[in-house]
Amino acid sequence: KQWYQAEYGDRDINYFSYVKTYLLPDRSKTAKRKTKTKKRASSPVFNEIFQYKAPSAEDLASMTLWLTVWDTRQLGHNMFLGEVRIQLDSVHLSHLAPTWWQLQHLEDSHFRGSILLGLMYCPSPEDKKKKEKT
C-alpha cells in the first residue's frame, strides 16, 4: 500500500503533478499505476493506494519499486520532476512504516524534493493457504 506526499524544491511554483509507479522488472502498460493529478499545489498529498500482484513474498526481494513524479503542463507537455527506485529487499514489508525518500534526477544533483511512501506486503488468500499447509 502506498501513500504519497511530495515536497518539491521550489515552493513558489504551483505544480499540476502526478506520480507514476512500476514494480520492476515489469515496465508494461499493465504494470503502470498513476495517481490523480493534483492541481496548483507545491506540496501535493496524493493519499492513494496501489496494489500489485507479486508472484510471492520471496520474489519481492528481487524487485524494485520505481516512482516518477511529473508536472503536467498545457498542451500535453509533461515535465519530469524526479524519481526514486526502491530495492524491495532493503525495505521491511511486514508492517506499514511510511518513510521519506529523496527524489533523484539523472541529469543534475539539485534538490528535487522528497516523497513520503508507505509500503506493505499483503499476502493473497492463496498465499495464506499455502503457508498454512507447510
Residue pairs with C-beta under 8 A, 6 or more apart in sequence:
1 49
1 50
1 51
1 96
1 118
1 119
1 120
1 122
2 21
2 48
2 49
2 50
2 117
2 118
2 119
3 46
3 47
3 48
3 49
3 98
3 116
3 117
3 118
4 19
4 35
4 44
4 45
4 46
4 47
4 48
4 115
4 116
4 117
5 43
5 44
5 45
5 46
5 47
5 115
5 116
6 17
6 19
6 43
6 44
6 46
6 69
6 81
6 103
6 113
6 114
6 115
6 116
7 42
7 43
7 113
7 114
8 15
8 17
8 42
8 43
8 69
8 81
8 82
8 112
8 113
9 110
9 111
9 112
9 113
10 42
11 42
11 43
12 42
13 42
14 39
14 40
14 41
14 42
15 38
15 40
15 41
15 42
15 44
15 71
15 81
16 37
16 38
16 39
16 40
16 71
16 72
16 73
17 37
17 38
17 41
17 44
17 69
17 70
17 71
17 72
17 81
18 34
18 35
18 36
18 37
18 38
18 46
18 69
18 70
18 72
19 34
19 35
19 46
19 67
19 68
19 69
19 70
19 115
20 32
20 33
20 34
20 35
20 67
20 68
20 70
21 32
21 33
21 34
21 50
21 65
21 66
21 67
21 68
22 31
22 32
22 33
22 65
22 66
23 31
23 52
23 54
23 63
23 64
23 65
23 66
24 63
24 64
24 65
24 66
24 85
25 63
25 64
31 52
33 50
33 52
35 46
35 48
36 46
36 48
37 72
38 44
38 45
38 46
51 122
53 124
54 60
54 63
54 121
56 127
57 93
57 121
57 123
57 127
60 88
60 89
60 93
60 121
61 88
61 89
62 88
62 89
63 88
64 85
64 86
64 87
64 88
65 85
65 86
65 88
65 119
66 83
66 84
66 85
66 86
67 83
67 84
67 85
67 86
67 101
67 115
67 117
68 80
68 82
68 83
69 80
69 81
69 82
69 83
69 103
69 112
69 113
69 115
70 78
70 79
70 80
70 81
71 78
71 79
71 81
72 78
72 79
73 79
80 105
81 103
81 112
81 113
82 103
82 104
82 105
82 112
82 113
83 103
83 104
83 105
84 101
84 102
84 103
84 104
84 115
84 117
86 101
86 117
86 119
88 119
91 99
91 119
93 119
93 120
93 121
94 120
94 121
95 120
96 118
96 119
96 120
97 118
98 116
98 117
98 118
99 116
99 117
99 118
100 114
100 115
100 116
101 114
101 115
101 116
101 117
102 111
102 112
102 113
102 114
103 112
103 113
103 114
103 115
104 112
105 112
123 131
